[in-house]
């Protein structure tokens, strides 16, 4: 069983950033991981309500993809 879905770079970056944010990574660290020259750019990734993300993803079995 594999993932057979095309994902754009933007979607992949956003998903990766949201996973790190959800795990509690500090903004300066996420900013550096994303290669942002200004930490302010990373702020947009934090504008999503984390509880909304958690509630919206509770049904996902991340074990399928090894998380």
C-alpha positions as CSV (number, residue, x, y, z in Angstrom):
1,X,0.0,0.0,0.0
2,X,1.5,3.3,-1.0
3,X,0.4,6.9,-1.4
4,X,-0.5,7.6,-5.0
5,X,-1.2,11.3,-4.9
6,X,0.5,14.1,-6.6
7,X,1.4,16.9,-4.1
8,X,2.6,20.3,-5.1
9,X,5.7,21.8,-3.4
10,X,3.5,24.4,-1.7
11,X,1.1,21.8,-0.2
12,X,4.1,19.7,1.0
13,X,5.8,22.7,2.6
14,X,2.6,23.7,4.4
15,X,1.9,20.2,5.6
16,X,5.4,19.8,6.8
17,X,5.3,23.1,8.6
18,X,1.9,22.3,10.2
19,X,3.2,18.9,11.5
20,X,6.2,20.6,13.1
21,X,4.0,23.3,14.6
22,X,1.6,20.7,15.9
23,X,4.5,18.9,17.6
24,X,5.3,22.1,19.4
25,X,8.4,23.3,17.4
26,X,9.2,27.0,18.1
27,X,8.7,29.5,15.4
28,X,12.4,30.4,14.9
29,X,13.2,26.7,14.3
30,X,10.3,26.3,11.8
31,X,11.4,29.5,10.1
32,X,15.0,28.1,9.6
33,X,13.7,24.7,8.4
34,X,11.6,26.4,5.8
35,X,14.5,28.6,4.7
36,X,12.7,31.9,5.5
37,X,15.0,34.9,5.7
38,X,12.5,36.7,8.0
39,X,10.8,35.0,10.9
40,X,7.7,37.2,10.1
41,X,7.2,35.1,6.9
42,X,6.7,32.0,9.0
43,X,4.0,33.7,11.1
44,X,1.4,32.9,8.4
45,X,1.9,29.2,9.1
46,X,0.9,29.8,12.8
47,X,-2.3,31.7,11.9
48,X,-4.2,28.4,11.7
49,X,-6.0,27.5,14.9
50,X,-4.0,24.5,16.1
51,X,-7.2,23.0,17.8
52,X,-8.9,23.2,14.4
53,X,-6.1,21.3,12.8
54,X,-6.1,18.6,15.6
55,X,-9.9,18.3,15.4
56,X,-9.8,18.1,11.6
57,X,-7.1,15.4,11.6
58,X,-8.1,13.2,14.6
59,X,-9.6,10.6,12.2
60,X,-6.4,10.1,10.2
61,X,-4.4,7.0,10.9
62,X,-0.9,8.4,10.6
63,X,0.5,4.9,11.1
64,X,-0.3,4.2,7.5
65,X,2.5,6.5,6.5
66,X,4.8,5.6,9.4
67,X,4.1,8.5,11.7
